[in-house]
Amino acid sequence: MSTGHREGPGTVGGLTIGQVLEQLHVEFPDVTSSKVRFLEAQGLVTPERTPAGYRLFRADDVERLRYILTAQRDRFWPLKVIREALDAMDRGLADPGAELGRPQTPTQRPAQASGQAPARATPRTTEPAVPGPESFLRRGRVRLTGPELRQASGIDKPLFAALESFGLLRADNRGHFTAEAVEVARAARRLAEHGLEPRHLRPFRTAADREIGLVDQVLATRRGNGSSDERTAEILSACVALHVALVKSGLSR
């Protein structure tokens, strides 16, 4: 099938805009090159460019376009909501619209009874809900905003601010937190229930930074079996075990 919208010569390792349209045609017969360029201009998809300036789409670009087009057609999401959903997934979170189920294509929808008017879909214009705590942690290396971290850990704004001020929670240069920060916040919340405030927990931050420095030093100066990640995990596991054993030993006296 030819779409008549090819842009530039075919490139090994990527797809031209015409080839992308061919892949999307069955599910989205009305999609055009102008539509794809518009979505690119809106920052929703960012194909690579060849030295000659032609767009070069990878497989994940095509899937991203398919998600956008499906969200518009079946979920009735405006671009603002789609952009926020894509940002969440780019940061490792679950699809904010997953609770709605995968939108059905026209060929998957049940046929209407003879003489019965087709049912009209109810537009969904509300913003997708933030995923729950466990969905954050299932995705591995996620990046959470402050509000997402508070929701996932169950802490309030004052505790969140205090944990930040005492260095127990540290955001990256874009203001995002890792999944490990959720565990830190949860532990701090449990300790707060026993009267331990964030200022009491500062020694934990200091001790953790020292352990991190020790691990970095060992990895830099001594060789061992396994990859760097494997050695790091093994050393940190031993450090945690040593810490727990020392604390238990001290409390049992």
Phi and psi restraints in degrees (value plus and minus 20) as a CYANA .aco file:
   2 SER   PHI    -135.4   -95.4
   2 SER   PSI     112.2   152.2
   3 THR   PHI    -111.8   -71.8
   3 THR   PSI     -39.1     0.9
   4 GLY   PHI      57.0    97.0
   4 GLY   PSI      -6.1    33.9
   5 HIS   PHI    -143.8  -103.8
   5 HIS   PSI       8.4    48.4
   6 ARG   PHI     -88.6   -48.6
   6 ARG   PSI     121.4   161.4
   7 GLU   PHI    -142.7  -102.7
   7 GLU   PSI      85.6   125.6
   8 GLY   PHI      57.1    97.1
   8 GLY   PSI     153.4   193.4
   9 PRO   PHI     -92.5   -52.5
   9 PRO   PSI     135.9   175.9
  10 GLY   PHI     -82.3   -42.3
  10 GLY   PSI     124.5   164.5
  11 THR   PHI    -145.3  -105.3
  11 THR   PSI     111.0   151.0
  12 VAL   PHI     -83.4   -43.4
  12 VAL   PSI     110.6   150.6
  13 GLY   PHI      72.7   112.7
  13 GLY   PSI     -19.8    20.2
  14 GLY   PHI    -177.4  -137.4
  14 GLY   PSI     154.2   194.2
  15 LEU   PHI    -138.9   -98.9
  15 LEU   PSI     123.1   163.1
  16 THR   PHI     -95.5   -55.5
  16 THR   PSI     148.2   188.2
  17 ILE   PHI     -84.2   -44.2
  17 ILE   PSI     -52.8   -12.8
  18 GLY   PHI     -86.1   -46.1
  18 GLY   PSI     -59.8   -19.8
  19 GLN   PHI     -87.5   -47.5
  19 GLN   PSI     -53.5   -13.5
  20 VAL   PHI     -84.6   -44.6
  20 VAL   PSI     -64.0   -24.0
  21 LEU   PHI     -82.0   -42.0
  21 LEU   PSI     -56.4   -16.4
  22 GLU   PHI     -82.4   -42.4
  22 GLU   PSI     -60.4   -20.4
  23 GLN   PHI     -88.8   -48.8
  23 GLN   PSI     -51.6   -11.6
  24 LEU   PHI    -111.5   -71.5
  24 LEU   PSI     -30.3     9.7
  25 HIS   PHI     -80.2   -40.2
  25 HIS   PSI     -62.3   -22.3
  26 VAL   PHI     -81.9   -41.9
  26 VAL   PSI     -65.6   -25.6
  27 GLU   PHI    -102.9   -62.9
  27 GLU   PSI     -51.6   -11.6
  28 PHE   PHI    -151.4  -111.4
  28 PHE   PSI      56.0    96.0
  29 PRO   PHI     -84.1   -44.1
  29 PRO   PSI     -39.8     0.2
  30 ASP   PHI    -114.1   -74.1
  30 ASP   PSI     -23.0    17.0
  31 VAL   PHI     -89.4   -49.4
  31 VAL   PSI     120.5   160.5
  32 THR   PHI    -146.1  -106.1
  32 THR   PSI     147.8   187.8
  33 SER   PHI     -83.7   -43.7
  33 SER   PSI     -53.7   -13.7
  34 SER   PHI     -82.9   -42.9
  34 SER   PSI     -58.4   -18.4
  35 LYS   PHI     -83.3   -43.3
  35 LYS   PSI     -64.5   -24.5
  36 VAL   PHI     -83.6   -43.6
  36 VAL   PSI     -62.7   -22.7
  37 ARG   PHI     -84.7   -44.7
  37 ARG   PSI     -55.7   -15.7
  38 PHE   PHI     -83.8   -43.8
  38 PHE   PSI     -65.1   -25.1
  39 LEU   PHI     -83.5   -43.5
  39 LEU   PSI     -54.4   -14.4
  40 GLU   PHI     -86.7   -46.7
  40 GLU   PSI     -62.7   -22.7
  41 ALA   PHI     -82.3   -42.3
  41 ALA   PSI     -49.4    -9.4
  42 GLN   PHI    -101.6   -61.6
  42 GLN   PSI     -22.7    17.3
  43 GLY   PHI      59.6    99.6
  43 GLY   PSI      -5.6    34.4
  44 LEU   PHI    -104.9   -64.9
  44 LEU   PSI     -43.0    -3.0
  45 VAL   PHI    -161.9  -121.9
  45 VAL   PSI     119.8   159.8
  46 THR   PHI    -150.4  -110.4
  46 THR   PSI      59.8    99.8
  47 PRO   PHI     -86.5   -46.5
  47 PRO   PSI     136.5   176.5
  48 GLU   PHI     -94.0   -54.0
  48 GLU   PSI     148.3   188.3
  49 ARG   PHI    -143.2  -103.2
  49 ARG   PSI     118.6   158.6
  50 THR   PHI     -95.7   -55.7
  50 THR   PSI     146.4   186.4
  51 PRO   PHI     -75.7   -35.7
  51 PRO   PSI     -47.6    -7.6
  52 ALA   PHI    -103.7   -63.7
  52 ALA   PSI     -24.2    15.8
  53 GLY   PHI      75.9   115.9
  53 GLY   PSI     -16.8    23.2
  54 TYR   PHI     -97.8   -57.8
  54 TYR   PSI     127.2   167.2
  55 ARG   PHI     -91.4   -51.4
  55 ARG   PSI     122.7   162.7
  56 LEU   PHI    -152.1  -112.1
  56 LEU   PSI      91.4   131.4
  57 PHE   PHI    -119.2   -79.2
  57 PHE   PSI     113.8   153.8
  58 ARG   PHI    -114.4   -74.4
  58 ARG   PSI     153.9   193.9
  59 ALA   PHI     -80.8   -40.8
  59 ALA   PSI     -58.8   -18.8
  60 ASP   PHI     -91.0   -51.0
  60 ASP   PSI     -46.0    -6.0
  61 ASP   PHI     -85.9   -45.9
  61 ASP   PSI     -60.7   -20.7
  62 VAL   PHI     -85.3   -45.3
  62 VAL   PSI     -63.3   -23.3
  63 GLU   PHI     -83.9   -43.9
  63 GLU   PSI     -55.4   -15.4
  64 ARG   PHI     -85.4   -45.4
  64 ARG   PSI     -63.6   -23.6
  65 LEU   PHI     -82.3   -42.3
  65 LEU   PSI     -61.9   -21.9
  66 ARG   PHI     -81.4   -41.4
  66 ARG   PSI     -60.7   -20.7
  67 TYR   PHI     -83.4   -43.4
  67 TYR   PSI     -65.1   -25.1
  68 ILE   PHI     -81.8   -41.8
  68 ILE   PSI     -68.8   -28.8
  69 LEU   PHI     -84.8   -44.8
  69 LEU   PSI     -57.8   -17.8
  70 THR   PHI     -86.7   -46.7
  70 THR   PSI     -62.0   -22.0
  71 ALA   PHI     -83.1   -43.1
  71 ALA   PSI     -57.3   -17.3
  72 GLN   PHI     -90.3   -50.3
  72 GLN   PSI     -64.0   -24.0
  73 ARG   PHI     -96.7   -56.7
  73 ARG   PSI     -65.0   -25.0
  74 ASP   PHI    -121.7   -81.7
  74 ASP   PSI     -46.6    -6.6
  75 ARG   PHI    -123.9   -83.9
  75 ARG   PSI     -30.9     9.1
  76 PHE   PHI      40.3    80.3
  76 PHE   PSI      12.0    52.0
  77 TRP   PHI    -100.1   -60.1
  77 TRP   PSI     115.4   155.4
  78 PRO   PHI     -93.9   -53.9
  78 PRO   PSI     147.1   187.1
  79 LEU   PHI     -79.9   -39.9
  79 LEU   PSI     -53.7   -13.7
  80 LYS   PHI     -81.2   -41.2
  80 LYS   PSI     -64.3   -24.3
  81 VAL   PHI     -89.8   -49.8
  81 VAL   PSI     -59.9   -19.9
  82 ILE   PHI     -82.5   -42.5
  82 ILE   PSI     -62.2   -22.2
  83 ARG   PHI     -80.6   -40.6
  83 ARG   PSI     -62.3   -22.3
  84 GLU   PHI     -87.3   -47.3
  84 GLU   PSI     -57.2   -17.2
  85 ALA   PHI     -86.7   -46.7
  85 ALA   PSI     -62.4   -22.4
  86 LEU   PHI     -84.5   -44.5
  86 LEU   PSI     -59.5   -19.5
  87 ASP   PHI     -81.7   -41.7
  87 ASP   PSI     -61.8   -21.8
  88 ALA   PHI     -81.7   -41.7
  88 ALA   PSI     -64.4   -24.4
  89 MET   PHI     -90.9   -50.9
  89 MET   PSI     -52.4   -12.4
  90 ASP   PHI     -83.5   -43.5
  90 ASP   PSI     -47.1    -7.1
  91 ARG   PHI    -111.7   -71.7
  91 ARG   PSI      -9.7    30.3
  92 GLY   PHI      72.9   112.9
  92 GLY   PSI     -14.5    25.5
  93 LEU   PHI    -105.2   -65.2
  93 LEU   PSI     144.7   184.7
  94 ALA   PHI     -90.2   -50.2
  94 ALA   PSI     140.4   180.4
  95 ASP   PHI     -78.7   -38.7
  95 ASP   PSI      96.9   136.9
  96 PRO   PHI     -79.7   -39.7
  96 PRO   PSI     -38.5     1.5
  97 GLY   PHI    -121.4   -81.4
  97 GLY   PSI      -8.2    31.8
  98 ALA   PHI     -82.2   -42.2
  98 ALA   PSI     -48.8    -8.8
  99 GLU   PHI     -88.0   -48.0
  99 GLU   PSI     -34.2     5.8
 100 LEU   PHI    -104.5   -64.5
 100 LEU   PSI     -29.3    10.7
 101 GLY   PHI      61.1   101.1
 101 GLY   PSI     143.0   183.0
 102 ARG   PHI     -89.1   -49.1
 102 ARG   PSI     105.0   145.0
 103 PRO   PHI     -78.1   -38.1
 103 PRO   PSI     118.5   158.5
 104 GLN   PHI    -102.7   -62.7
 104 GLN   PSI     121.6   161.6
 105 THR   PHI     -97.3   -57.3
 105 THR   PSI     142.2   182.2
 106 PRO   PHI     -74.0   -34.0
 106 PRO   PSI     -55.6   -15.6
 107 THR   PHI     -93.5   -53.5
 107 THR   PSI     -35.8     4.2
 108 GLN   PHI    -112.0   -72.0
 108 GLN   PSI     -34.6     5.4
 109 ARG   PHI     -96.4   -56.4
 109 ARG   PSI     122.6   162.6
 110 PRO   PHI     -83.7   -43.7
 110 PRO   PSI     122.1   162.1
 111 ALA   PHI     -89.9   -49.9
 111 ALA   PSI     127.1   167.1
 112 GLN   PHI     -98.8   -58.8
 112 GLN   PSI     126.7   166.7
 113 ALA   PHI     -82.2   -42.2
 113 ALA   PSI     130.3   170.3
 114 SER   PHI     -78.4   -38.4
 114 SER   PSI     109.8   149.8
 115 GLY   PHI      61.3   101.3
 115 GLY   PSI     -21.0    19.0
 116 GLN   PHI    -119.1   -79.1
 116 GLN   PSI     112.6   152.6
 117 ALA   PHI     -86.8   -46.8
 117 ALA   PSI     120.3   160.3
 118 PRO   PHI     -81.3   -41.3
 118 PRO   PSI     120.8   160.8
 119 ALA   PHI     -91.0   -51.0
 119 ALA   PSI     118.8   158.8
 120 ARG   PHI    -110.3   -70.3
 120 ARG   PSI     112.4   152.4
 121 ALA   PHI     -92.3   -52.3
 121 ALA   PSI     123.6   163.6
 122 THR   PHI    -105.3   -65.3
 122 THR   PSI      99.0   139.0
 123 PRO   PHI     -81.5   -41.5
 123 PRO   PSI     121.5   161.5
 124 ARG   PHI    -131.6   -91.6
 124 ARG   PSI      82.2   122.2
 125 THR   PHI    -129.3   -89.3
 125 THR   PSI     -20.1    19.9
 126 THR   PHI     -97.7   -57.7
 126 THR   PSI     134.5   174.5
 127 GLU   PHI     -91.0   -51.0
 127 GLU   PSI     124.6   164.6
 128 PRO   PHI     -84.2   -44.2
 128 PRO   PSI     124.8   164.8
 129 ALA   PHI     -91.6   -51.6
 129 ALA   PSI     129.7   169.7
 130 VAL   PHI     -90.4   -50.4
 130 VAL   PSI     113.3   153.3
 131 PRO   PHI     -79.7   -39.7
 131 PRO   PSI     137.3   177.3
 132 GLY   PHI     -94.2   -54.2
 132 GLY   PSI     152.2   192.2
 133 PRO   PHI     -74.2   -34.2
 133 PRO   PSI     -65.8   -25.8
 134 GLU   PHI     -88.5   -48.5
 134 GLU   PSI     -49.8    -9.8
 135 SER   PHI     -87.6   -47.6
 135 SER   PSI     -48.9    -8.9
 136 PHE   PHI     -82.8   -42.8
 136 PHE   PSI     -69.1   -29.1
 137 LEU   PHI     -95.9   -55.9
 137 LEU   PSI     -44.4    -4.4
 138 ARG   PHI     -90.0   -50.0
 138 ARG   PSI     -41.8    -1.8
 139 ARG   PHI    -109.0   -69.0
 139 ARG   PSI     -15.7    24.3
 140 GLY   PHI      59.9    99.9
 140 GLY   PSI    -144.9  -104.9
 141 ARG   PHI    -100.0   -60.0
 141 ARG   PSI      67.1   107.1
 142 VAL   PHI    -118.1   -78.1
 142 VAL   PSI     144.8   184.8
 143 ARG   PHI    -148.7  -108.7
 143 ARG   PSI      98.5   138.5
 144 LEU   PHI    -130.8   -90.8
 144 LEU   PSI     126.8   166.8
 145 THR   PHI     -97.9   -57.9
 145 THR   PSI     149.0   189.0
 146 GLY   PHI     -76.9   -36.9
 146 GLY   PSI     -70.4   -30.4
 147 PRO   PHI     -79.9   -39.9
 147 PRO   PSI     -58.0   -18.0
 148 GLU   PHI     -86.0   -46.0
 148 GLU   PSI     -59.3   -19.3
 149 LEU   PHI     -83.7   -43.7
 149 LEU   PSI     -63.7   -23.7
 150 ARG   PHI     -83.0   -43.0
 150 ARG   PSI     -61.2   -21.2
 151 GLN   PHI     -87.0   -47.0
 151 GLN   PSI     -62.1   -22.1
 152 ALA   PHI     -87.5   -47.5
 152 ALA   PSI     -52.8   -12.8
 153 SER   PHI    -118.1   -78.1
 153 SER   PSI     -36.2     3.8
 154 GLY   PHI      60.0   100.0
 154 GLY   PSI      -1.8    38.2
 155 ILE   PHI    -115.1   -75.1
 155 ILE   PSI     138.9   178.9
 156 ASP   PHI    -115.9   -75.9
 156 ASP   PSI     156.6   196.6
 157 LYS   PHI     -83.0   -43.0
 157 LYS   PSI     -64.1   -24.1
 158 PRO   PHI     -80.2   -40.2
 158 PRO   PSI     -62.8   -22.8
 159 LEU   PHI     -86.8   -46.8
 159 LEU   PSI     -60.1   -20.1
 160 PHE   PHI     -79.3   -39.3
 160 PHE   PSI     -66.8   -26.8
 161 ALA   PHI     -83.4   -43.4
 161 ALA   PSI     -60.3   -20.3
 162 ALA   PHI     -86.6   -46.6
 162 ALA   PSI     -60.5   -20.5
 163 LEU   PHI     -84.9   -44.9
 163 LEU   PSI     -55.2   -15.2
 164 GLU   PHI     -88.2   -48.2
 164 GLU   PSI     -63.5   -23.5
 165 SER   PHI     -85.0   -45.0
 165 SER   PSI     -49.3    -9.3
 166 PHE   PHI    -117.3   -77.3
 166 PHE   PSI      -8.2    31.8
 167 GLY   PHI      56.4    96.4
 167 GLY   PSI      -9.0    31.0
 168 LEU   PHI    -100.0   -60.0
 168 LEU   PSI     -46.4    -6.4
 169 LEU   PHI    -139.2   -99.2
 169 LEU   PSI     106.2   146.2
 170 ARG   PHI    -149.0  -109.0
 170 ARG   PSI     102.5   142.5
 171 ALA   PHI    -107.8   -67.8
 171 ALA   PSI     137.3   177.3
 172 ASP   PHI    -100.4   -60.4
 172 ASP   PSI    -193.7  -153.7
 173 ASN   PHI     -89.6   -49.6
 173 ASN   PSI     -27.4    12.6
 174 ARG   PHI    -126.2   -86.2
 174 ARG   PSI     -12.7    27.3
 175 GLY   PHI      60.3   100.3
 175 GLY   PSI       0.1    40.1
 176 HIS   PHI    -125.3   -85.3
 176 HIS   PSI     134.0   174.0
 177 PHE   PHI    -139.0   -99.0
 177 PHE   PSI     134.5   174.5
 178 THR   PHI    -108.2   -68.2
 178 THR   PSI     152.2   192.2
 179 ALA   PHI     -83.9   -43.9
 179 ALA   PSI     -50.9   -10.9
 180 GLU   PHI     -83.0   -43.0
 180 GLU   PSI     -49.7    -9.7
 181 ALA   PHI     -84.5   -44.5
 181 ALA   PSI     -49.9    -9.9
 182 VAL   PHI     -83.7   -43.7
 182 VAL   PSI     -62.0   -22.0
 183 GLU   PHI     -85.7   -45.7
 183 GLU   PSI     -59.5   -19.5
 184 VAL   PHI     -80.3   -40.3
 184 VAL   PSI     -67.5   -27.5
 185 ALA   PHI     -84.9   -44.9
 185 ALA   PSI     -59.3   -19.3
 186 ARG   PHI     -83.8   -43.8
 186 ARG   PSI     -63.6   -23.6
 187 ALA   PHI     -84.0   -44.0
 187 ALA   PSI     -61.5   -21.5
 188 ALA   PHI     -83.7   -43.7
 188 ALA   PSI     -56.3   -16.3
 189 ARG   PHI     -84.6   -44.6
 189 ARG   PSI     -62.3   -22.3
 190 ARG   PHI     -85.9   -45.9
 190 ARG   PSI     -59.2   -19.2
 191 LEU   PHI     -88.6   -48.6
 191 LEU   PSI     -54.2   -14.2
 192 ALA   PHI     -83.1   -43.1
 192 ALA   PSI     -50.9   -10.9
 193 GLU   PHI     -86.3   -46.3
 193 GLU   PSI     -39.9     0.1
 194 HIS   PHI    -121.8   -81.8
 194 HIS   PSI      -8.7    31.3
 195 GLY   PHI      72.0   112.0
 195 GLY   PSI     -16.0    24.0
 196 LEU   PHI    -110.1   -70.1
 196 LEU   PSI      94.1   134.1
 197 GLU   PHI    -108.2   -68.2
 197 GLU   PSI     143.5   183.5
 198 PRO   PHI     -72.5   -32.5
 198 PRO   PSI     -54.5   -14.5
 199 ARG   PHI     -85.8   -45.8
 199 ARG   PSI     -46.1    -6.1
 200 HIS   PHI     -95.2   -55.2
 200 HIS   PSI     -39.1     0.9
 201 LEU   PHI    -113.7   -73.7
 201 LEU   PSI     -21.1    18.9
 202 ARG   PHI     -77.0   -37.0
 202 ARG   PSI     -57.7   -17.7
 203 PRO   PHI     -78.6   -38.6
 203 PRO   PSI     -48.6    -8.6
 204 PHE   PHI     -85.2   -45.2
 204 PHE   PSI     -59.3   -19.3
 205 ARG   PHI     -84.7   -44.7
 205 ARG   PSI     -63.3   -23.3
 206 THR   PHI     -82.8   -42.8
 206 THR   PSI     -64.5   -24.5
 207 ALA   PHI     -84.8   -44.8
 207 ALA   PSI     -60.0   -20.0
 208 ALA   PHI     -84.2   -44.2
 208 ALA   PSI     -61.4   -21.4
 209 ASP   PHI     -84.2   -44.2
 209 ASP   PSI     -56.5   -16.5
 210 ARG   PHI     -87.1   -47.1
 210 ARG   PSI     -60.7   -20.7
 211 GLU   PHI     -84.6   -44.6
 211 GLU   PSI     -60.8   -20.8
 212 ILE   PHI     -81.9   -41.9
 212 ILE   PSI     -63.6   -23.6
 213 GLY   PHI     -82.6   -42.6
 213 GLY   PSI     -58.0   -18.0
 214 LEU   PHI     -85.9   -45.9
 214 LEU   PSI     -63.2   -23.2
 215 VAL   PHI     -83.2   -43.2
 215 VAL   PSI     -64.8   -24.8
 216 ASP   PHI     -79.5   -39.5
 216 ASP   PSI     -60.1   -20.1
 217 GLN   PHI     -85.9   -45.9
 217 GLN   PSI     -63.7   -23.7
 218 VAL   PHI     -83.2   -43.2
 218 VAL   PSI     -64.0   -24.0
 219 LEU   PHI     -85.6   -45.6
 219 LEU   PSI     -52.2   -12.2
 220 ALA   PHI    -100.9   -60.9
 220 ALA   PSI     -46.2    -6.2
 221 THR   PHI    -130.5   -90.5
 221 THR   PSI     -36.4     3.6
 222 ARG   PHI    -151.4  -111.4
 222 ARG   PSI     118.0   158.0
 223 ARG   PHI    -109.8   -69.8
 223 ARG   PSI     137.0   177.0
 224 GLY   PHI    -178.6  -138.6
 224 GLY   PSI     157.4   197.4
 225 ASN   PHI     -98.6   -58.6
 225 ASN   PSI     127.8   167.8
 226 GLY   PHI      70.2   110.2
 226 GLY   PSI     150.8   190.8
 227 SER   PHI     -94.8   -54.8
 227 SER   PSI     150.1   190.1
 228 SER   PHI     -80.6   -40.6
 228 SER   PSI     -61.2   -21.2
 229 ASP   PHI     -84.8   -44.8
 229 ASP   PSI     -61.5   -21.5
 230 GLU   PHI     -85.4   -45.4
 230 GLU   PSI     -62.7   -22.7
 231 ARG   PHI     -86.0   -46.0
 231 ARG   PSI     -60.7   -20.7
 232 THR   PHI     -80.0   -40.0
 232 THR   PSI     -66.7   -26.7
 233 ALA   PHI     -81.9   -41.9
 233 ALA   PSI     -61.0   -21.0
 234 GLU   PHI     -87.1   -47.1
 234 GLU   PSI     -62.8   -22.8
 235 ILE   PHI     -86.9   -46.9
 235 ILE   PSI     -64.1   -24.1
 236 LEU   PHI     -84.2   -44.2
 236 LEU   PSI     -58.7   -18.7
 237 SER   PHI     -80.7   -40.7
 237 SER   PSI     -62.5   -22.5
 238 ALA   PHI     -86.8   -46.8
 238 ALA   PSI     -56.9   -16.9
 239 CYS   PHI     -83.2   -43.2
 239 CYS   PSI     -64.8   -24.8
 240 VAL   PHI     -83.4   -43.4
 240 VAL   PSI     -63.4   -23.4
 241 ALA   PHI     -82.1   -42.1
 241 ALA   PSI     -60.6   -20.6
 242 LEU   PHI     -84.0   -44.0
 242 LEU   PSI     -63.6   -23.6
 243 HIS   PHI     -80.9   -40.9
 243 HIS   PSI     -67.3   -27.3
 244 VAL   PHI     -82.4   -42.4
 244 VAL   PSI     -62.9   -22.9
 245 ALA   PHI     -83.4   -43.4
 245 ALA   PSI     -61.1   -21.1
 246 LEU   PHI     -84.8   -44.8
 246 LEU   PSI     -63.1   -23.1
 247 VAL   PHI     -85.9   -45.9
 247 VAL   PSI     -64.2   -24.2
 248 LYS   PHI     -82.2   -42.2
 248 LYS   PSI     -61.1   -21.1
 249 SER   PHI     -82.8   -42.8
 249 SER   PSI     -62.4   -22.4
 250 GLY   PHI     -86.1   -46.1
 250 GLY   PSI     -58.7   -18.7
 251 LEU   PHI     -93.3   -53.3
 251 LEU   PSI     -42.7    -2.7
 252 SER   PHI    -103.4   -63.4
 252 SER   PSI     -27.3    12.7
